[in-house]
């Protein structure tokens, strides 16, 4: 999200399973200044680096319809050895939703559902950079987070097995608090039954019942079926996050 008016530009540094993660908001920066600041950070990083830029179109004057790698920002970051990888949409709308889910879901059962969930998740996201290849250790890490709520982890069973799920998350640090559909998936064996739509609605039903009035989620921009579904449910693109990847300049 954009920083408040007058806020100093910030570059944040973190890490994920792929290496260092650098984040910046293009709406806070002039393109050349942002590229220079990113260079200073990347020069101090050894190994893989992921750079996320929020509001990347803000860096384009005039706004460009070119492919991301060919924009002024893309060319600046290419000089840093960074390659465009993908766009991620943050989509938002108000709660409650305009239609019911039409299904009954249950809460995730800690200590019981982890192994089955990992199998379903990894089948559903075999192609995905962050969400594919989860382990039980990663599940335990998320369960240890203060935001984890088993009741907000909605599960849909068919014949006693997990067929689909909608894992929700509440962002209390936003004003007003925002309910996120954090991860949603359908086991490929049950595709074609409309469960993606139903589980999205079930997740937001839970969040609305918890008193939240705002909804959001993240989705890959090139996941056309999912984007089309979420637009149909009334969500709108609020923020574009653009990912560039490369290798830091520092020696290991």
MARROMAR-580066 format. One line per 5 residues: number of its first residue (from 1); their letters; for each residue x, y, z of N, C-alpha, C. Coordinates in Angstrom, 1 decimal. Each point is the difference from the previous one (the first is absolute). Example, Ala and Ser with C-alpha at 12.3 -4.5 7.8 and 13.67 -1.06 7.14 Angstrom:
2
1 = as = 13.2 -5.7 7.8 -0.9 1.2 0.0 0.9 1.2 0.0 | -0.4 1.1 -0.7 0.9 1.1 0.0 -0.8 1.1 0.8
***
This chain:
252
1 = xxxxx = 0.8 -1.2 0.0 -0.8 1.2 0.0 0.9 1.2 0.0 | -0.5 1.2 -0.5 0.7 1.2 0.0 0.2 0.5 1.4 | 1.2 0.7 0.2 0.2 0.6 1.3 -0.8 1.2 0.2 | -0.2 0.5 1.2 -0.8 1.3 0.2 0.8 1.1 -0.7 | -0.8 1.0 -0.4 0.6 1.2 -0.6 1.1 0.6 0.9
6 = xxxxx = 1.1 0.3 -0.6 1.1 0.6 0.7 0.9 -1.0 0.7 | -0.3 -1.3 -0.1 0.8 -1.0 0.6 1.4 -0.1 -0.7 | 1.0 -0.3 0.8 1.3 -0.2 -0.7 0.0 -1.3 -0.7 | 0.7 0.0 -1.2 0.1 -1.3 -0.7 0.8 -1.0 0.8 | -0.5 -1.3 -0.1 0.6 -1.0 0.7 0.2 -1.2 -0.9
11 = xxxxx = 1.2 -0.7 0.2 0.2 -1.3 -0.6 0.2 -1.0 1.2 | -0.9 -1.0 0.0 0.1 -1.0 1.0 0.7 -1.3 -0.5 | 0.7 -0.6 1.0 0.8 -1.2 -0.3 -0.5 -1.2 0.8 | -0.2 -1.1 -0.6 -0.4 -1.2 0.7 0.6 -1.2 -0.6 | -0.7 -1.1 0.2 0.5 -1.3 -0.7 -1.2 -1.0 -0.1
16 = xxxxx = 0.1 -0.9 -0.9 -0.9 -1.1 -0.1 0.8 -1.2 -0.4 | -0.7 -1.1 -0.4 0.7 -1.2 -0.3 0.9 0.1 -1.2 | -0.1 1.0 -0.8 0.8 0.2 -1.2 1.2 0.9 0.2 | 0.1 0.7 1.1 1.1 0.9 0.2 -0.5 1.3 0.6 | 0.8 1.1 -0.3 -0.3 1.3 0.5 -1.2 0.6 -0.7
21 = xxxxx = -0.8 0.8 0.7 -1.2 0.6 -0.6 0.1 1.5 0.3 | 0.0 0.8 -1.1 0.0 1.5 0.1 -1.3 0.5 -0.5 | -0.6 1.0 0.7 -1.3 0.5 -0.4 0.1 1.5 0.0 | -0.7 0.6 -1.0 0.0 1.5 -0.1 -1.4 0.4 -0.6 | -0.4 1.2 0.2 -1.3 0.5 -0.5 0.4 1.1 -1.0
26 = xxxxx = -0.3 -0.2 -1.3 0.4 0.9 -1.0 -0.7 1.3 0.1 | -1.1 0.1 0.7 -0.8 1.2 0.2 0.8 1.0 0.9 | 1.0 -0.5 0.8 0.7 0.8 0.9 1.3 0.6 -0.7 | 0.4 -0.5 -1.1 1.3 0.3 -0.6 -0.1 0.6 -1.4 | 1.1 0.7 -0.4 0.3 0.2 -1.3 0.7 -1.2 -0.6
31 = xxxxx = -0.2 -0.4 -1.2 0.6 -1.3 -0.5 1.5 -0.1 0.2 | 0.7 1.0 -0.4 1.5 0.0 0.1 0.4 -0.2 1.4 | -0.6 0.8 1.0 0.3 -0.1 1.4 -0.3 -1.4 0.5 | -1.1 -0.5 -0.4 -0.3 -1.4 0.5 1.0 -1.0 -0.5 | 0.4 0.1 -1.3 1.0 -0.9 -0.5 1.3 0.1 0.7
36 = xxxxx = 0.4 1.2 0.3 1.3 0.2 0.7 -0.1 -0.6 1.4 | -1.1 0.2 0.7 -0.2 -0.5 1.4 0.0 -1.5 0.0 | -0.7 -0.6 -1.1 0.0 -1.5 -0.1 1.4 -0.5 -0.3 | 0.8 0.7 -0.8 1.3 -0.4 -0.3 0.8 -0.1 1.3 | -0.1 1.0 0.9 0.8 -0.1 1.2 -0.4 -1.2 0.8
41 = xxxxx = -1.3 -0.3 0.1 -0.4 -1.2 0.7 0.5 -1.3 -0.6 | -0.2 -0.1 -1.3 0.4 -1.2 -0.7 1.5 -0.3 0.0 | 0.8 1.1 0.0 1.4 -0.1 0.1 0.5 -0.7 1.3 | -0.9 0.1 1.0 0.4 -0.6 1.3 -0.6 -1.4 0.2 | -0.6 -0.5 -1.0 -0.7 -1.3 0.2 0.8 -1.1 -0.8
46 = xxxxx = 0.2 -1.1 0.6 0.7 -1.1 -0.7 -1.1 -1.1 -0.3 | 0.0 -0.5 -1.2 -1.0 -1.0 -0.3 -1.3 0.5 -0.7 | -1.0 -0.8 -0.1 -1.2 0.3 -0.7 -0.7 1.2 0.7 | -0.6 0.9 -0.8 -0.8 1.1 0.6 -1.3 0.1 -0.8 | -1.1 0.3 0.7 -1.3 0.3 -0.6 -0.3 1.4 0.3
51 = xxxxx = -0.4 0.8 -1.0 -0.3 1.4 0.2 -1.5 0.2 -0.4 | -0.8 0.4 1.0 -1.4 0.3 -0.2 -0.2 1.5 0.0 | -0.6 0.5 -1.1 -0.3 1.4 -0.2 -1.5 0.2 0.0 | -0.5 0.7 1.0 -1.5 0.4 0.0 -0.2 1.2 -0.9 | -1.2 0.0 -0.6 -0.4 1.2 -0.9 1.1 0.2 -1.1
56 = xxxxx = 0.4 -1.0 -0.7 1.1 0.2 -1.0 -0.3 1.0 -1.1 | -1.3 0.1 -0.3 -0.4 1.0 -1.1 0.2 1.4 0.4 | 0.1 0.3 1.3 0.3 1.3 0.5 1.3 0.6 -0.5 | 0.9 -1.0 -0.3 1.4 0.4 -0.4 0.0 0.4 -1.5 | -1.1 -0.2 -0.7 0.0 0.2 -1.4 -0.7 1.4 -0.3
61 = xxxxx = 0.8 0.9 -0.7 -0.5 1.3 -0.3 0.3 0.3 -1.5 | -0.9 0.0 -0.9 -1.4 -0.3 0.3 -0.2 -1.5 0.2 | -1.2 -0.4 0.5 -0.3 -1.4 0.2 0.3 -0.8 -1.2 | 0.7 -1.2 0.2 0.4 -0.8 -1.2 -0.9 -1.2 -0.1 | -0.3 -0.4 -1.3 -0.7 -1.2 -0.2 1.0 -1.1 -0.5
66 = xxxxx = 1.3 0.3 0.2 1.0 -1.0 -0.4 0.0 -1.2 0.9 | 0.6 -1.1 -0.4 0.2 -1.2 0.8 0.8 0.5 1.2 | -0.2 -0.6 1.2 0.7 0.4 1.2 1.5 0.1 -0.1 | 0.6 -0.9 -0.7 1.5 0.0 -0.2 0.5 1.2 -0.9 | -1.0 0.5 -0.8 0.4 1.1 -0.9 -0.4 1.4 0.5
71 = xxxxx = -0.6 0.1 1.2 -0.3 1.3 0.5 1.3 0.7 0.5 | -0.1 1.3 0.3 1.1 0.7 0.6 0.5 -0.7 1.3 | -0.9 -0.4 0.8 0.3 -0.7 1.3 0.7 -1.3 -0.4 | -0.6 -0.8 -0.9 0.6 -1.3 -0.3 1.4 0.2 -0.6 | 0.3 1.0 -0.8 1.3 0.2 -0.5 1.0 0.4 1.1
76 = xxxxx = -0.5 0.9 0.9 0.9 0.4 1.1 0.4 -1.3 0.8 | -1.0 -0.8 0.3 0.3 -1.2 0.9 0.9 -1.0 -0.8 | -0.2 -0.1 -1.3 0.8 -0.9 -0.8 1.5 0.4 0.1 | 0.3 1.3 0.2 1.4 0.5 0.2 0.5 -0.5 1.3 | -0.9 -0.4 0.9 0.5 -0.6 1.3 0.1 -1.5 -0.1
81 = xxxxx = -0.3 -0.6 -1.1 0.1 -1.4 -0.2 -1.3 -0.7 0.4 | -1.1 0.7 0.1 -1.3 -0.5 0.4 -0.9 -0.3 -1.2 | -0.7 -1.1 0.0 -0.9 -0.4 -1.1 -1.5 0.0 0.5 | -0.9 0.6 -0.8 -1.4 -0.1 0.3 -0.4 -1.4 0.1 | -0.8 -0.4 1.0 -0.5 -1.3 0.2 -1.6 -0.1 -0.1
86 = xxxxx = -0.7 0.9 0.8 -1.4 -0.1 -0.1 -0.6 1.2 0.8 | -1.3 0.2 -0.3 -0.8 1.0 0.7 -1.0 -0.7 0.9 | -0.2 0.6 1.2 -0.9 -0.5 1.0 -1.0 1.1 0.2 | -1.3 -0.3 0.0 -1.1 0.9 0.3 -0.4 -0.1 1.5 | -0.2 1.1 0.6 -0.7 0.1 1.3 -1.4 0.5 -0.4
91 = xxxxx = -1.0 -0.9 0.2 -1.4 0.3 -0.3 -0.8 0.2 1.3 | -0.9 1.0 -0.1 -0.8 0.3 1.3 -1.5 0.2 -0.4 | -0.8 -0.1 1.1 -1.4 0.4 -0.1 -0.5 0.1 1.5 | -1.3 0.4 0.1 -0.6 0.1 1.3 -0.6 -1.3 0.4 | -0.3 -0.2 1.3 -0.7 -1.2 0.5 -1.3 0.5 0.6
96 = xxxxx = -1.1 -0.8 0.1 -0.1 -1.4 -0.5 -0.1 -0.1 -1.5 | 0.2 -1.2 -0.5 -0.1 -0.3 -1.4 -1.5 0.1 -0.4 | -0.2 0.0 -1.3 -1.4 0.2 -0.5 -0.7 -1.3 -0.2 | 0.7 -1.1 0.2 -0.7 -1.3 -0.2 0.6 -1.0 1.0 | -0.8 -1.1 0.3 0.5 -1.0 1.0 0.9 -1.0 -0.7
101 = xxxxx = 0.8 -0.7 0.8 0.8 -1.0 -0.6 -0.7 -1.3 -0.4 | -1.1 -0.3 0.7 -0.8 -1.2 -0.3 0.6 -1.3 0.4 | 1.1 0.1 0.8 0.6 -1.3 0.5 0.3 0.1 1.5 | 0.2 -1.1 0.6 0.4 -0.1 1.4 1.5 -0.4 0.1 | 0.7 0.8 0.7 1.4 -0.2 0.3 0.3 -0.2 1.4
106 = xxxxx = 1.1 -0.5 0.4 0.4 -0.3 1.4 1.3 0.7 0.3 | 0.3 0.1 1.2 1.3 0.6 0.4 1.2 -1.0 -0.2 | 1.1 0.5 -0.3 1.2 -0.9 -0.1 0.3 -0.5 1.4 | 0.3 -1.3 0.1 0.3 -0.6 1.3 1.5 -0.2 0.2 | 0.6 0.8 0.9 1.4 0.0 0.2 0.4 -1.4 0.6
111 = xxxxx = 1.0 -0.5 -0.5 0.5 -1.4 0.5 -0.7 -1.1 -0.7 | -0.9 0.3 -1.0 -0.7 -1.1 -0.7 0.1 0.3 -1.5 | -0.2 1.2 -0.5 -0.1 0.3 -1.4 1.2 0.3 -0.8 | 1.2 0.2 0.7 1.1 0.5 -0.6 0.5 -0.8 -1.2 | 0.2 -1.3 0.2 0.6 -0.8 -1.1 -0.9 -0.1 -1.2
116 = xxxxx = -1.3 -0.1 0.2 -1.0 -0.1 -1.1 0.0 1.3 -0.7 | 0.0 1.1 0.8 0.0 1.4 -0.6 1.2 0.2 -0.9 | 1.2 -0.4 0.5 1.2 0.2 -0.8 -0.1 -0.8 -1.3 | -0.5 -1.2 0.0 -0.1 -0.7 -1.3 -1.0 0.7 -1.0 | -1.1 0.5 0.5 -1.0 0.7 -0.8 0.7 1.3 -0.6
121 = xxxxx = 0.5 0.7 1.0 0.6 1.3 -0.4 1.1 -0.2 -1.1 | 0.9 -0.9 0.2 1.1 -0.2 -1.0 -0.5 -0.6 -1.3 | -1.0 -0.7 0.0 -0.6 -0.4 -1.3 -0.6 1.2 -0.7 | -0.7 0.8 0.7 -0.7 1.2 -0.6 1.0 1.0 -0.4 | 1.2 0.2 0.7 0.9 1.0 -0.4 1.3 -0.5 -0.4
126 = xxxxx = 0.0 -1.1 -0.8 1.3 -0.6 -0.4 0.8 0.9 -0.9 | -0.7 1.0 -0.6 0.6 1.0 -0.9 0.5 1.3 0.7 | -0.4 0.2 1.2 0.1 1.3 0.7 1.3 0.2 0.7 | 0.6 1.2 -0.1 1.3 0.3 0.5 0.0 0.0 1.6 | -1.0 0.7 0.6 0.0 0.0 1.4 -0.9 -1.0 0.7
131 = xxxxx = -1.1 -0.4 -0.6 -1.0 -0.8 0.6 0.2 -1.5 -0.2 | 0.8 -0.3 -1.0 0.3 -1.4 -0.3 1.0 -0.6 0.9 | 0.0 -1.3 0.2 1.1 -0.7 0.7 0.1 0.3 1.5 | -1.2 0.2 0.6 0.0 0.3 1.4 0.4 -1.3 0.8 | 0.5 0.2 1.2 0.4 -1.1 0.9 -0.8 0.2 1.3
136 = xxxxx = 0.0 -1.1 0.8 -0.7 0.1 1.3 0.7 1.1 0.9 | 1.3 0.2 -0.2 0.7 1.0 0.8 -0.5 1.4 -0.3 | -0.3 0.2 -1.3 -0.5 1.3 -0.4 -1.4 0.2 0.6 | -0.8 -1.0 0.0 -1.3 0.1 0.6 0.1 0.4 1.5 | 0.9 -0.7 0.7 0.2 0.3 1.4 0.5 1.4 0.3
141 = xxxxx = 0.8 0.5 -0.9 0.4 1.4 0.1 -1.1 1.0 -0.1 | -1.0 -0.3 -1.0 -1.1 0.9 -0.1 -0.9 -0.2 1.2 | -0.2 -1.2 0.5 -0.8 -0.2 1.2 0.5 0.7 1.2 | 1.3 0.3 0.0 0.6 0.7 1.2 -0.1 1.5 -0.1 | -0.5 0.5 -1.2 -0.1 1.4 -0.2 -1.2 0.5 0.9
146 = xxxxx = 0.1 1.3 0.5 -1.1 0.5 0.8 -1.3 0.1 -0.7 | 0.0 0.2 -1.4 -1.2 0.1 -0.7 -0.7 -1.3 -0.3 | 0.6 -1.1 0.2 -0.6 -1.3 -0.4 -1.2 -0.2 0.9 | -1.1 -0.5 -0.7 -1.3 -0.3 0.6 -0.6 -1.2 -0.7 | -0.1 -1.1 0.7 -0.4 -1.2 -0.6 -1.5 0.1 -0.5
151 = xxxxx = -0.8 0.9 0.6 -1.4 0.2 -0.4 0.0 0.7 -1.3 | 1.0 0.8 -0.3 0.1 0.8 -1.2 0.6 -0.8 -1.2 | 0.4 -1.3 0.3 0.5 -0.9 -1.0 -1.1 -0.9 -0.4 | -0.8 0.3 -1.0 -1.2 -0.7 -0.3 0.3 -1.2 -1.0 | -0.5 -1.1 0.4 0.2 -1.3 -0.8 -1.3 -0.6 -0.5
156 = xxxxx = 0.1 -0.5 -1.2 -1.2 -0.6 -0.6 0.4 -1.5 -0.3 | -0.8 -0.9 0.6 0.3 -1.4 -0.2 -1.0 -0.6 -1.0 | 0.5 -1.0 -0.7 -0.8 -0.9 -0.8 0.4 -1.4 0.3 | -1.0 -0.8 0.4 0.3 -1.4 0.4 1.1 -0.1 1.1 | -0.1 0.9 0.9 1.0 0.0 1.1 1.4 0.4 -0.3
161 = xxxxx = 0.2 0.6 -1.2 1.4 0.4 -0.3 -0.1 1.5 -0.4 | 1.1 0.7 0.2 0.1 1.5 -0.4 -0.1 0.1 -1.5 | -1.0 0.7 -0.4 -0.2 0.2 -1.5 0.4 1.4 -0.4 | -0.2 1.0 1.0 0.3 1.4 -0.3 0.2 0.7 1.3 | 0.6 1.2 0.0 0.1 0.7 1.3 0.1 1.5 -0.4
166 = xxxxx = -0.2 0.8 1.1 0.2 1.5 -0.1 0.6 0.4 1.3 | 1.2 0.4 0.0 0.7 0.4 1.2 0.0 1.5 0.0 | -0.6 0.6 1.1 -0.2 1.4 0.1 1.0 0.6 1.0 | 0.1 1.3 0.0 1.0 0.7 0.8 -0.6 1.4 0.3 | 0.2 0.5 1.2 -0.5 1.3 0.3 1.2 0.9 0.2
171 = xxxxx = 0.0 1.2 -0.6 1.0 1.0 0.1 -0.5 1.1 0.9 | 0.3 -0.2 1.3 -0.4 1.0 1.0 0.8 1.3 0.0 | 1.2 0.0 -0.8 0.8 1.2 -0.1 -0.6 1.0 -1.0 | -1.0 -0.4 -0.7 -0.6 0.9 -1.0 -1.2 0.6 0.7 | -0.4 1.2 -0.5 -1.1 0.8 0.6 -1.0 0.3 -1.1
176 = xxxxx = -1.2 -0.6 0.0 -0.4 -1.1 0.9 0.6 -1.3 -0.2 | 0.0 -0.9 0.9 0.6 -1.4 -0.2 -0.6 -0.6 -1.3 | 0.9 -0.7 -0.7 -0.4 -0.6 -1.3 0.1 -1.6 0.1 | -1.0 -0.6 -0.5 0.0 -1.5 0.0 0.5 -0.5 -1.4 | 1.0 -0.8 0.0 0.6 -0.5 -1.2 -0.3 -1.5 -0.2
181 = xxxxx = -0.3 -0.3 -1.2 0.0 -1.4 -0.5 1.5 -0.3 -0.3 | 0.7 -0.6 1.0 1.5 -0.1 -0.1 0.4 -1.1 -1.0 | -0.6 -1.1 0.1 0.2 -1.1 -1.0 -1.3 -0.7 -0.2 | -0.3 -0.3 -1.3 -1.1 -0.8 -0.3 0.3 -1.0 -1.1 | -0.5 -1.2 0.1 0.3 -1.0 -1.1 -1.0 -1.1 0.1
186 = xxxxx = -0.1 -0.6 -1.2 -0.8 -1.2 -0.2 0.9 -1.2 -0.4 | -0.2 -1.1 0.6 0.7 -1.2 -0.5 -0.3 -0.2 -1.5 | 1.0 -0.2 -0.8 -0.2 -0.1 -1.5 -1.0 -1.1 -0.3 | -0.2 -1.0 0.9 -1.0 -1.1 -0.2 -1.4 0.5 0.0 | -0.2 1.2 0.6 -1.3 0.6 0.1 -0.2 1.3 -0.8
191 = xxxxx = 0.8 0.2 -0.9 -0.2 1.2 -0.9 -1.3 -0.2 -0.8 | -0.5 1.2 -0.4 -1.2 0.0 -0.8 -1.3 0.0 0.7 | 0.1 0.0 1.4 -1.3 0.0 0.8 -0.4 1.3 0.6 | 0.7 1.1 -0.4 -0.3 1.3 0.5 0.5 0.2 1.5 | 0.9 -0.8 0.4 0.5 0.0 1.4 0.8 1.3 0.3
196 = xxxxx = 0.8 0.4 -1.0 0.8 1.2 0.2 -0.8 1.2 0.4 | -1.1 0.2 -0.7 -1.0 1.1 0.3 -0.6 -0.2 1.3 | -0.5 -1.2 0.3 -0.7 -0.3 1.2 1.0 0.2 1.2 | 1.2 -0.4 -0.1 0.9 0.1 1.2 0.4 1.4 0.2 | 0.2 0.8 -1.1 0.3 1.4 0.2 -1.1 0.7 0.8
201 = xxxxx = -1.3 -0.3 -0.4 -1.1 0.6 0.7 -0.1 -0.5 1.4 | 0.3 -1.3 0.2 0.0 -0.5 1.4 1.0 0.7 0.9 | 1.2 0.3 -0.6 1.0 0.7 0.8 -0.4 1.4 0.4 | -0.6 0.7 -1.0 -0.4 1.3 0.3 -1.3 0.0 0.9 | -0.8 -1.0 -0.1 -1.1 -0.1 1.0 0.5 -0.1 1.4
206 = xxxxx = 1.0 -0.8 0.2 0.6 -0.1 1.3 0.6 1.3 0.5 | 0.7 0.7 -0.9 0.5 1.3 0.4 -1.0 1.0 0.3 | -1.1 0.1 -0.8 -1.1 0.9 0.3 -0.7 -0.4 1.3 | -0.2 -1.3 0.3 -0.6 -0.4 1.2 0.9 0.4 1.2 | 1.3 0.2 -0.2 0.9 0.4 1.0 0.0 1.5 0.3
211 = xxxxx = -0.8 0.7 -0.8 -0.1 1.5 0.2 0.8 0.8 -1.0 | 0.6 -0.6 -1.0 0.9 0.8 -0.9 -0.9 0.6 -1.1 | 0.4 1.2 -0.5 -0.7 0.7 -1.0 0.7 0.1 -1.3 | 1.3 -0.4 0.0 0.8 0.1 -1.2 0.7 -1.3 -0.3 | 0.1 -0.3 -1.3 0.5 -1.3 -0.5 1.1 0.3 -1.0
216 = xxxxx = 1.0 -0.9 0.0 1.1 0.1 -1.0 0.5 -1.4 -0.3 | 0.8 -0.1 -1.1 0.8 -1.2 -0.3 1.1 0.4 -1.0 | 1.0 -0.9 -0.1 1.0 0.2 -1.0 -0.1 -1.1 -1.1 | 0.2 0.3 -1.2 -0.1 -1.0 -1.1 1.0 0.4 -1.1 | 0.6 -1.0 -0.6 0.8 0.2 -1.2 -0.8 0.7 -1.1
221 = xxxxx = 0.6 1.0 -0.6 -0.7 0.8 -1.0 -0.3 -0.9 -1.2 | 0.9 -1.0 -0.3 -0.2 -0.8 -1.2 -0.9 -1.2 0.3 | -0.5 -0.1 1.2 -1.0 -1.1 0.3 -1.4 0.5 -0.4 | -0.2 -0.1 -1.3 -1.2 0.6 -0.6 -1.3 -0.5 0.6 | -0.1 -1.4 0.2 -1.3 -0.5 0.5 -0.2 0.5 1.4
226 = xxxxx = 1.0 0.1 0.9 -0.2 0.5 1.3 -0.3 1.4 0.1 | 0.7 0.8 -0.8 -0.3 1.5 -0.1 -1.4 0.2 -0.4 | -0.4 -0.7 -1.1 -1.4 0.1 -0.5 -1.0 -0.3 1.1 | 0.2 -1.1 0.8 -0.9 -0.4 1.0 0.0 1.1 1.1 | 1.1 0.6 0.4 0.0 1.0 1.1 -0.7 1.3 -0.5
231 = xxxxx = 0.3 0.3 -1.2 -0.7 1.2 -0.6 -1.5 -0.2 0.1 | -0.5 -1.2 -0.4 -1.4 -0.3 0.0 -0.6 0.0 1.4 | 0.9 -0.3 1.0 -0.5 0.1 1.4 0.1 1.4 0.6 | 0.4 1.0 -0.9 -0.1 1.4 0.5 1.3 0.5 0.5 | 1.1 -0.8 0.0 1.3 0.5 0.4 0.6 0.9 -1.2
236 = xxxxx = 0.8 1.0 0.4 0.6 0.8 -1.0 1.5 0.1 0.3 | 0.8 0.2 -1.1 1.5 0.1 0.2 0.3 1.3 0.7 | 0.6 0.0 1.2 0.4 1.2 0.8 1.4 0.3 -0.2 | 0.9 -1.0 0.0 1.4 0.1 -0.1 0.6 -1.0 -0.9 | 1.0 0.4 -0.9 0.8 -0.9 -0.8 1.3 -0.1 0.7
241 = xxxxx = 0.5 -1.3 0.3 1.3 -0.3 0.5 0.8 -0.7 -1.1 | 1.1 0.6 -0.3 0.8 -0.6 -1.1 1.3 -0.6 0.5 | 0.3 -1.2 -0.4 1.1 -0.8 0.5 1.1 0.0 -1.0 | 1.2 0.4 0.4 1.3 -0.2 -0.8 0.9 -0.8 0.8 | 0.7 -0.9 -0.6 1.0 -0.9 0.7 1.3 0.1 -0.6
246 = xxxxx = 1.0 -0.3 0.8 1.4 0.0 -0.4 0.9 -0.6 1.0 | 1.3 0.4 0.0 1.0 -0.4 1.0 0.7 1.2 0.5 | 0.1 0.1 1.3 0.7 1.1 0.6 1.5 0.1 -0.4 | 0.5 1.2 0.1 1.4 0.2 -0.4 1.1 -0.4 1.0 | -0.4 -0.1 1.3 1.0 -0.3 1.0 0.5 -1.4 -0.1
251 = xx = 1.2 -0.2 0.4 0.6 -1.4 0.0 -0.5 -0.8 1.2 | -0.3 -1.3 -0.2 -0.5 -0.7 1.2 1.0 0.0 1.1
***
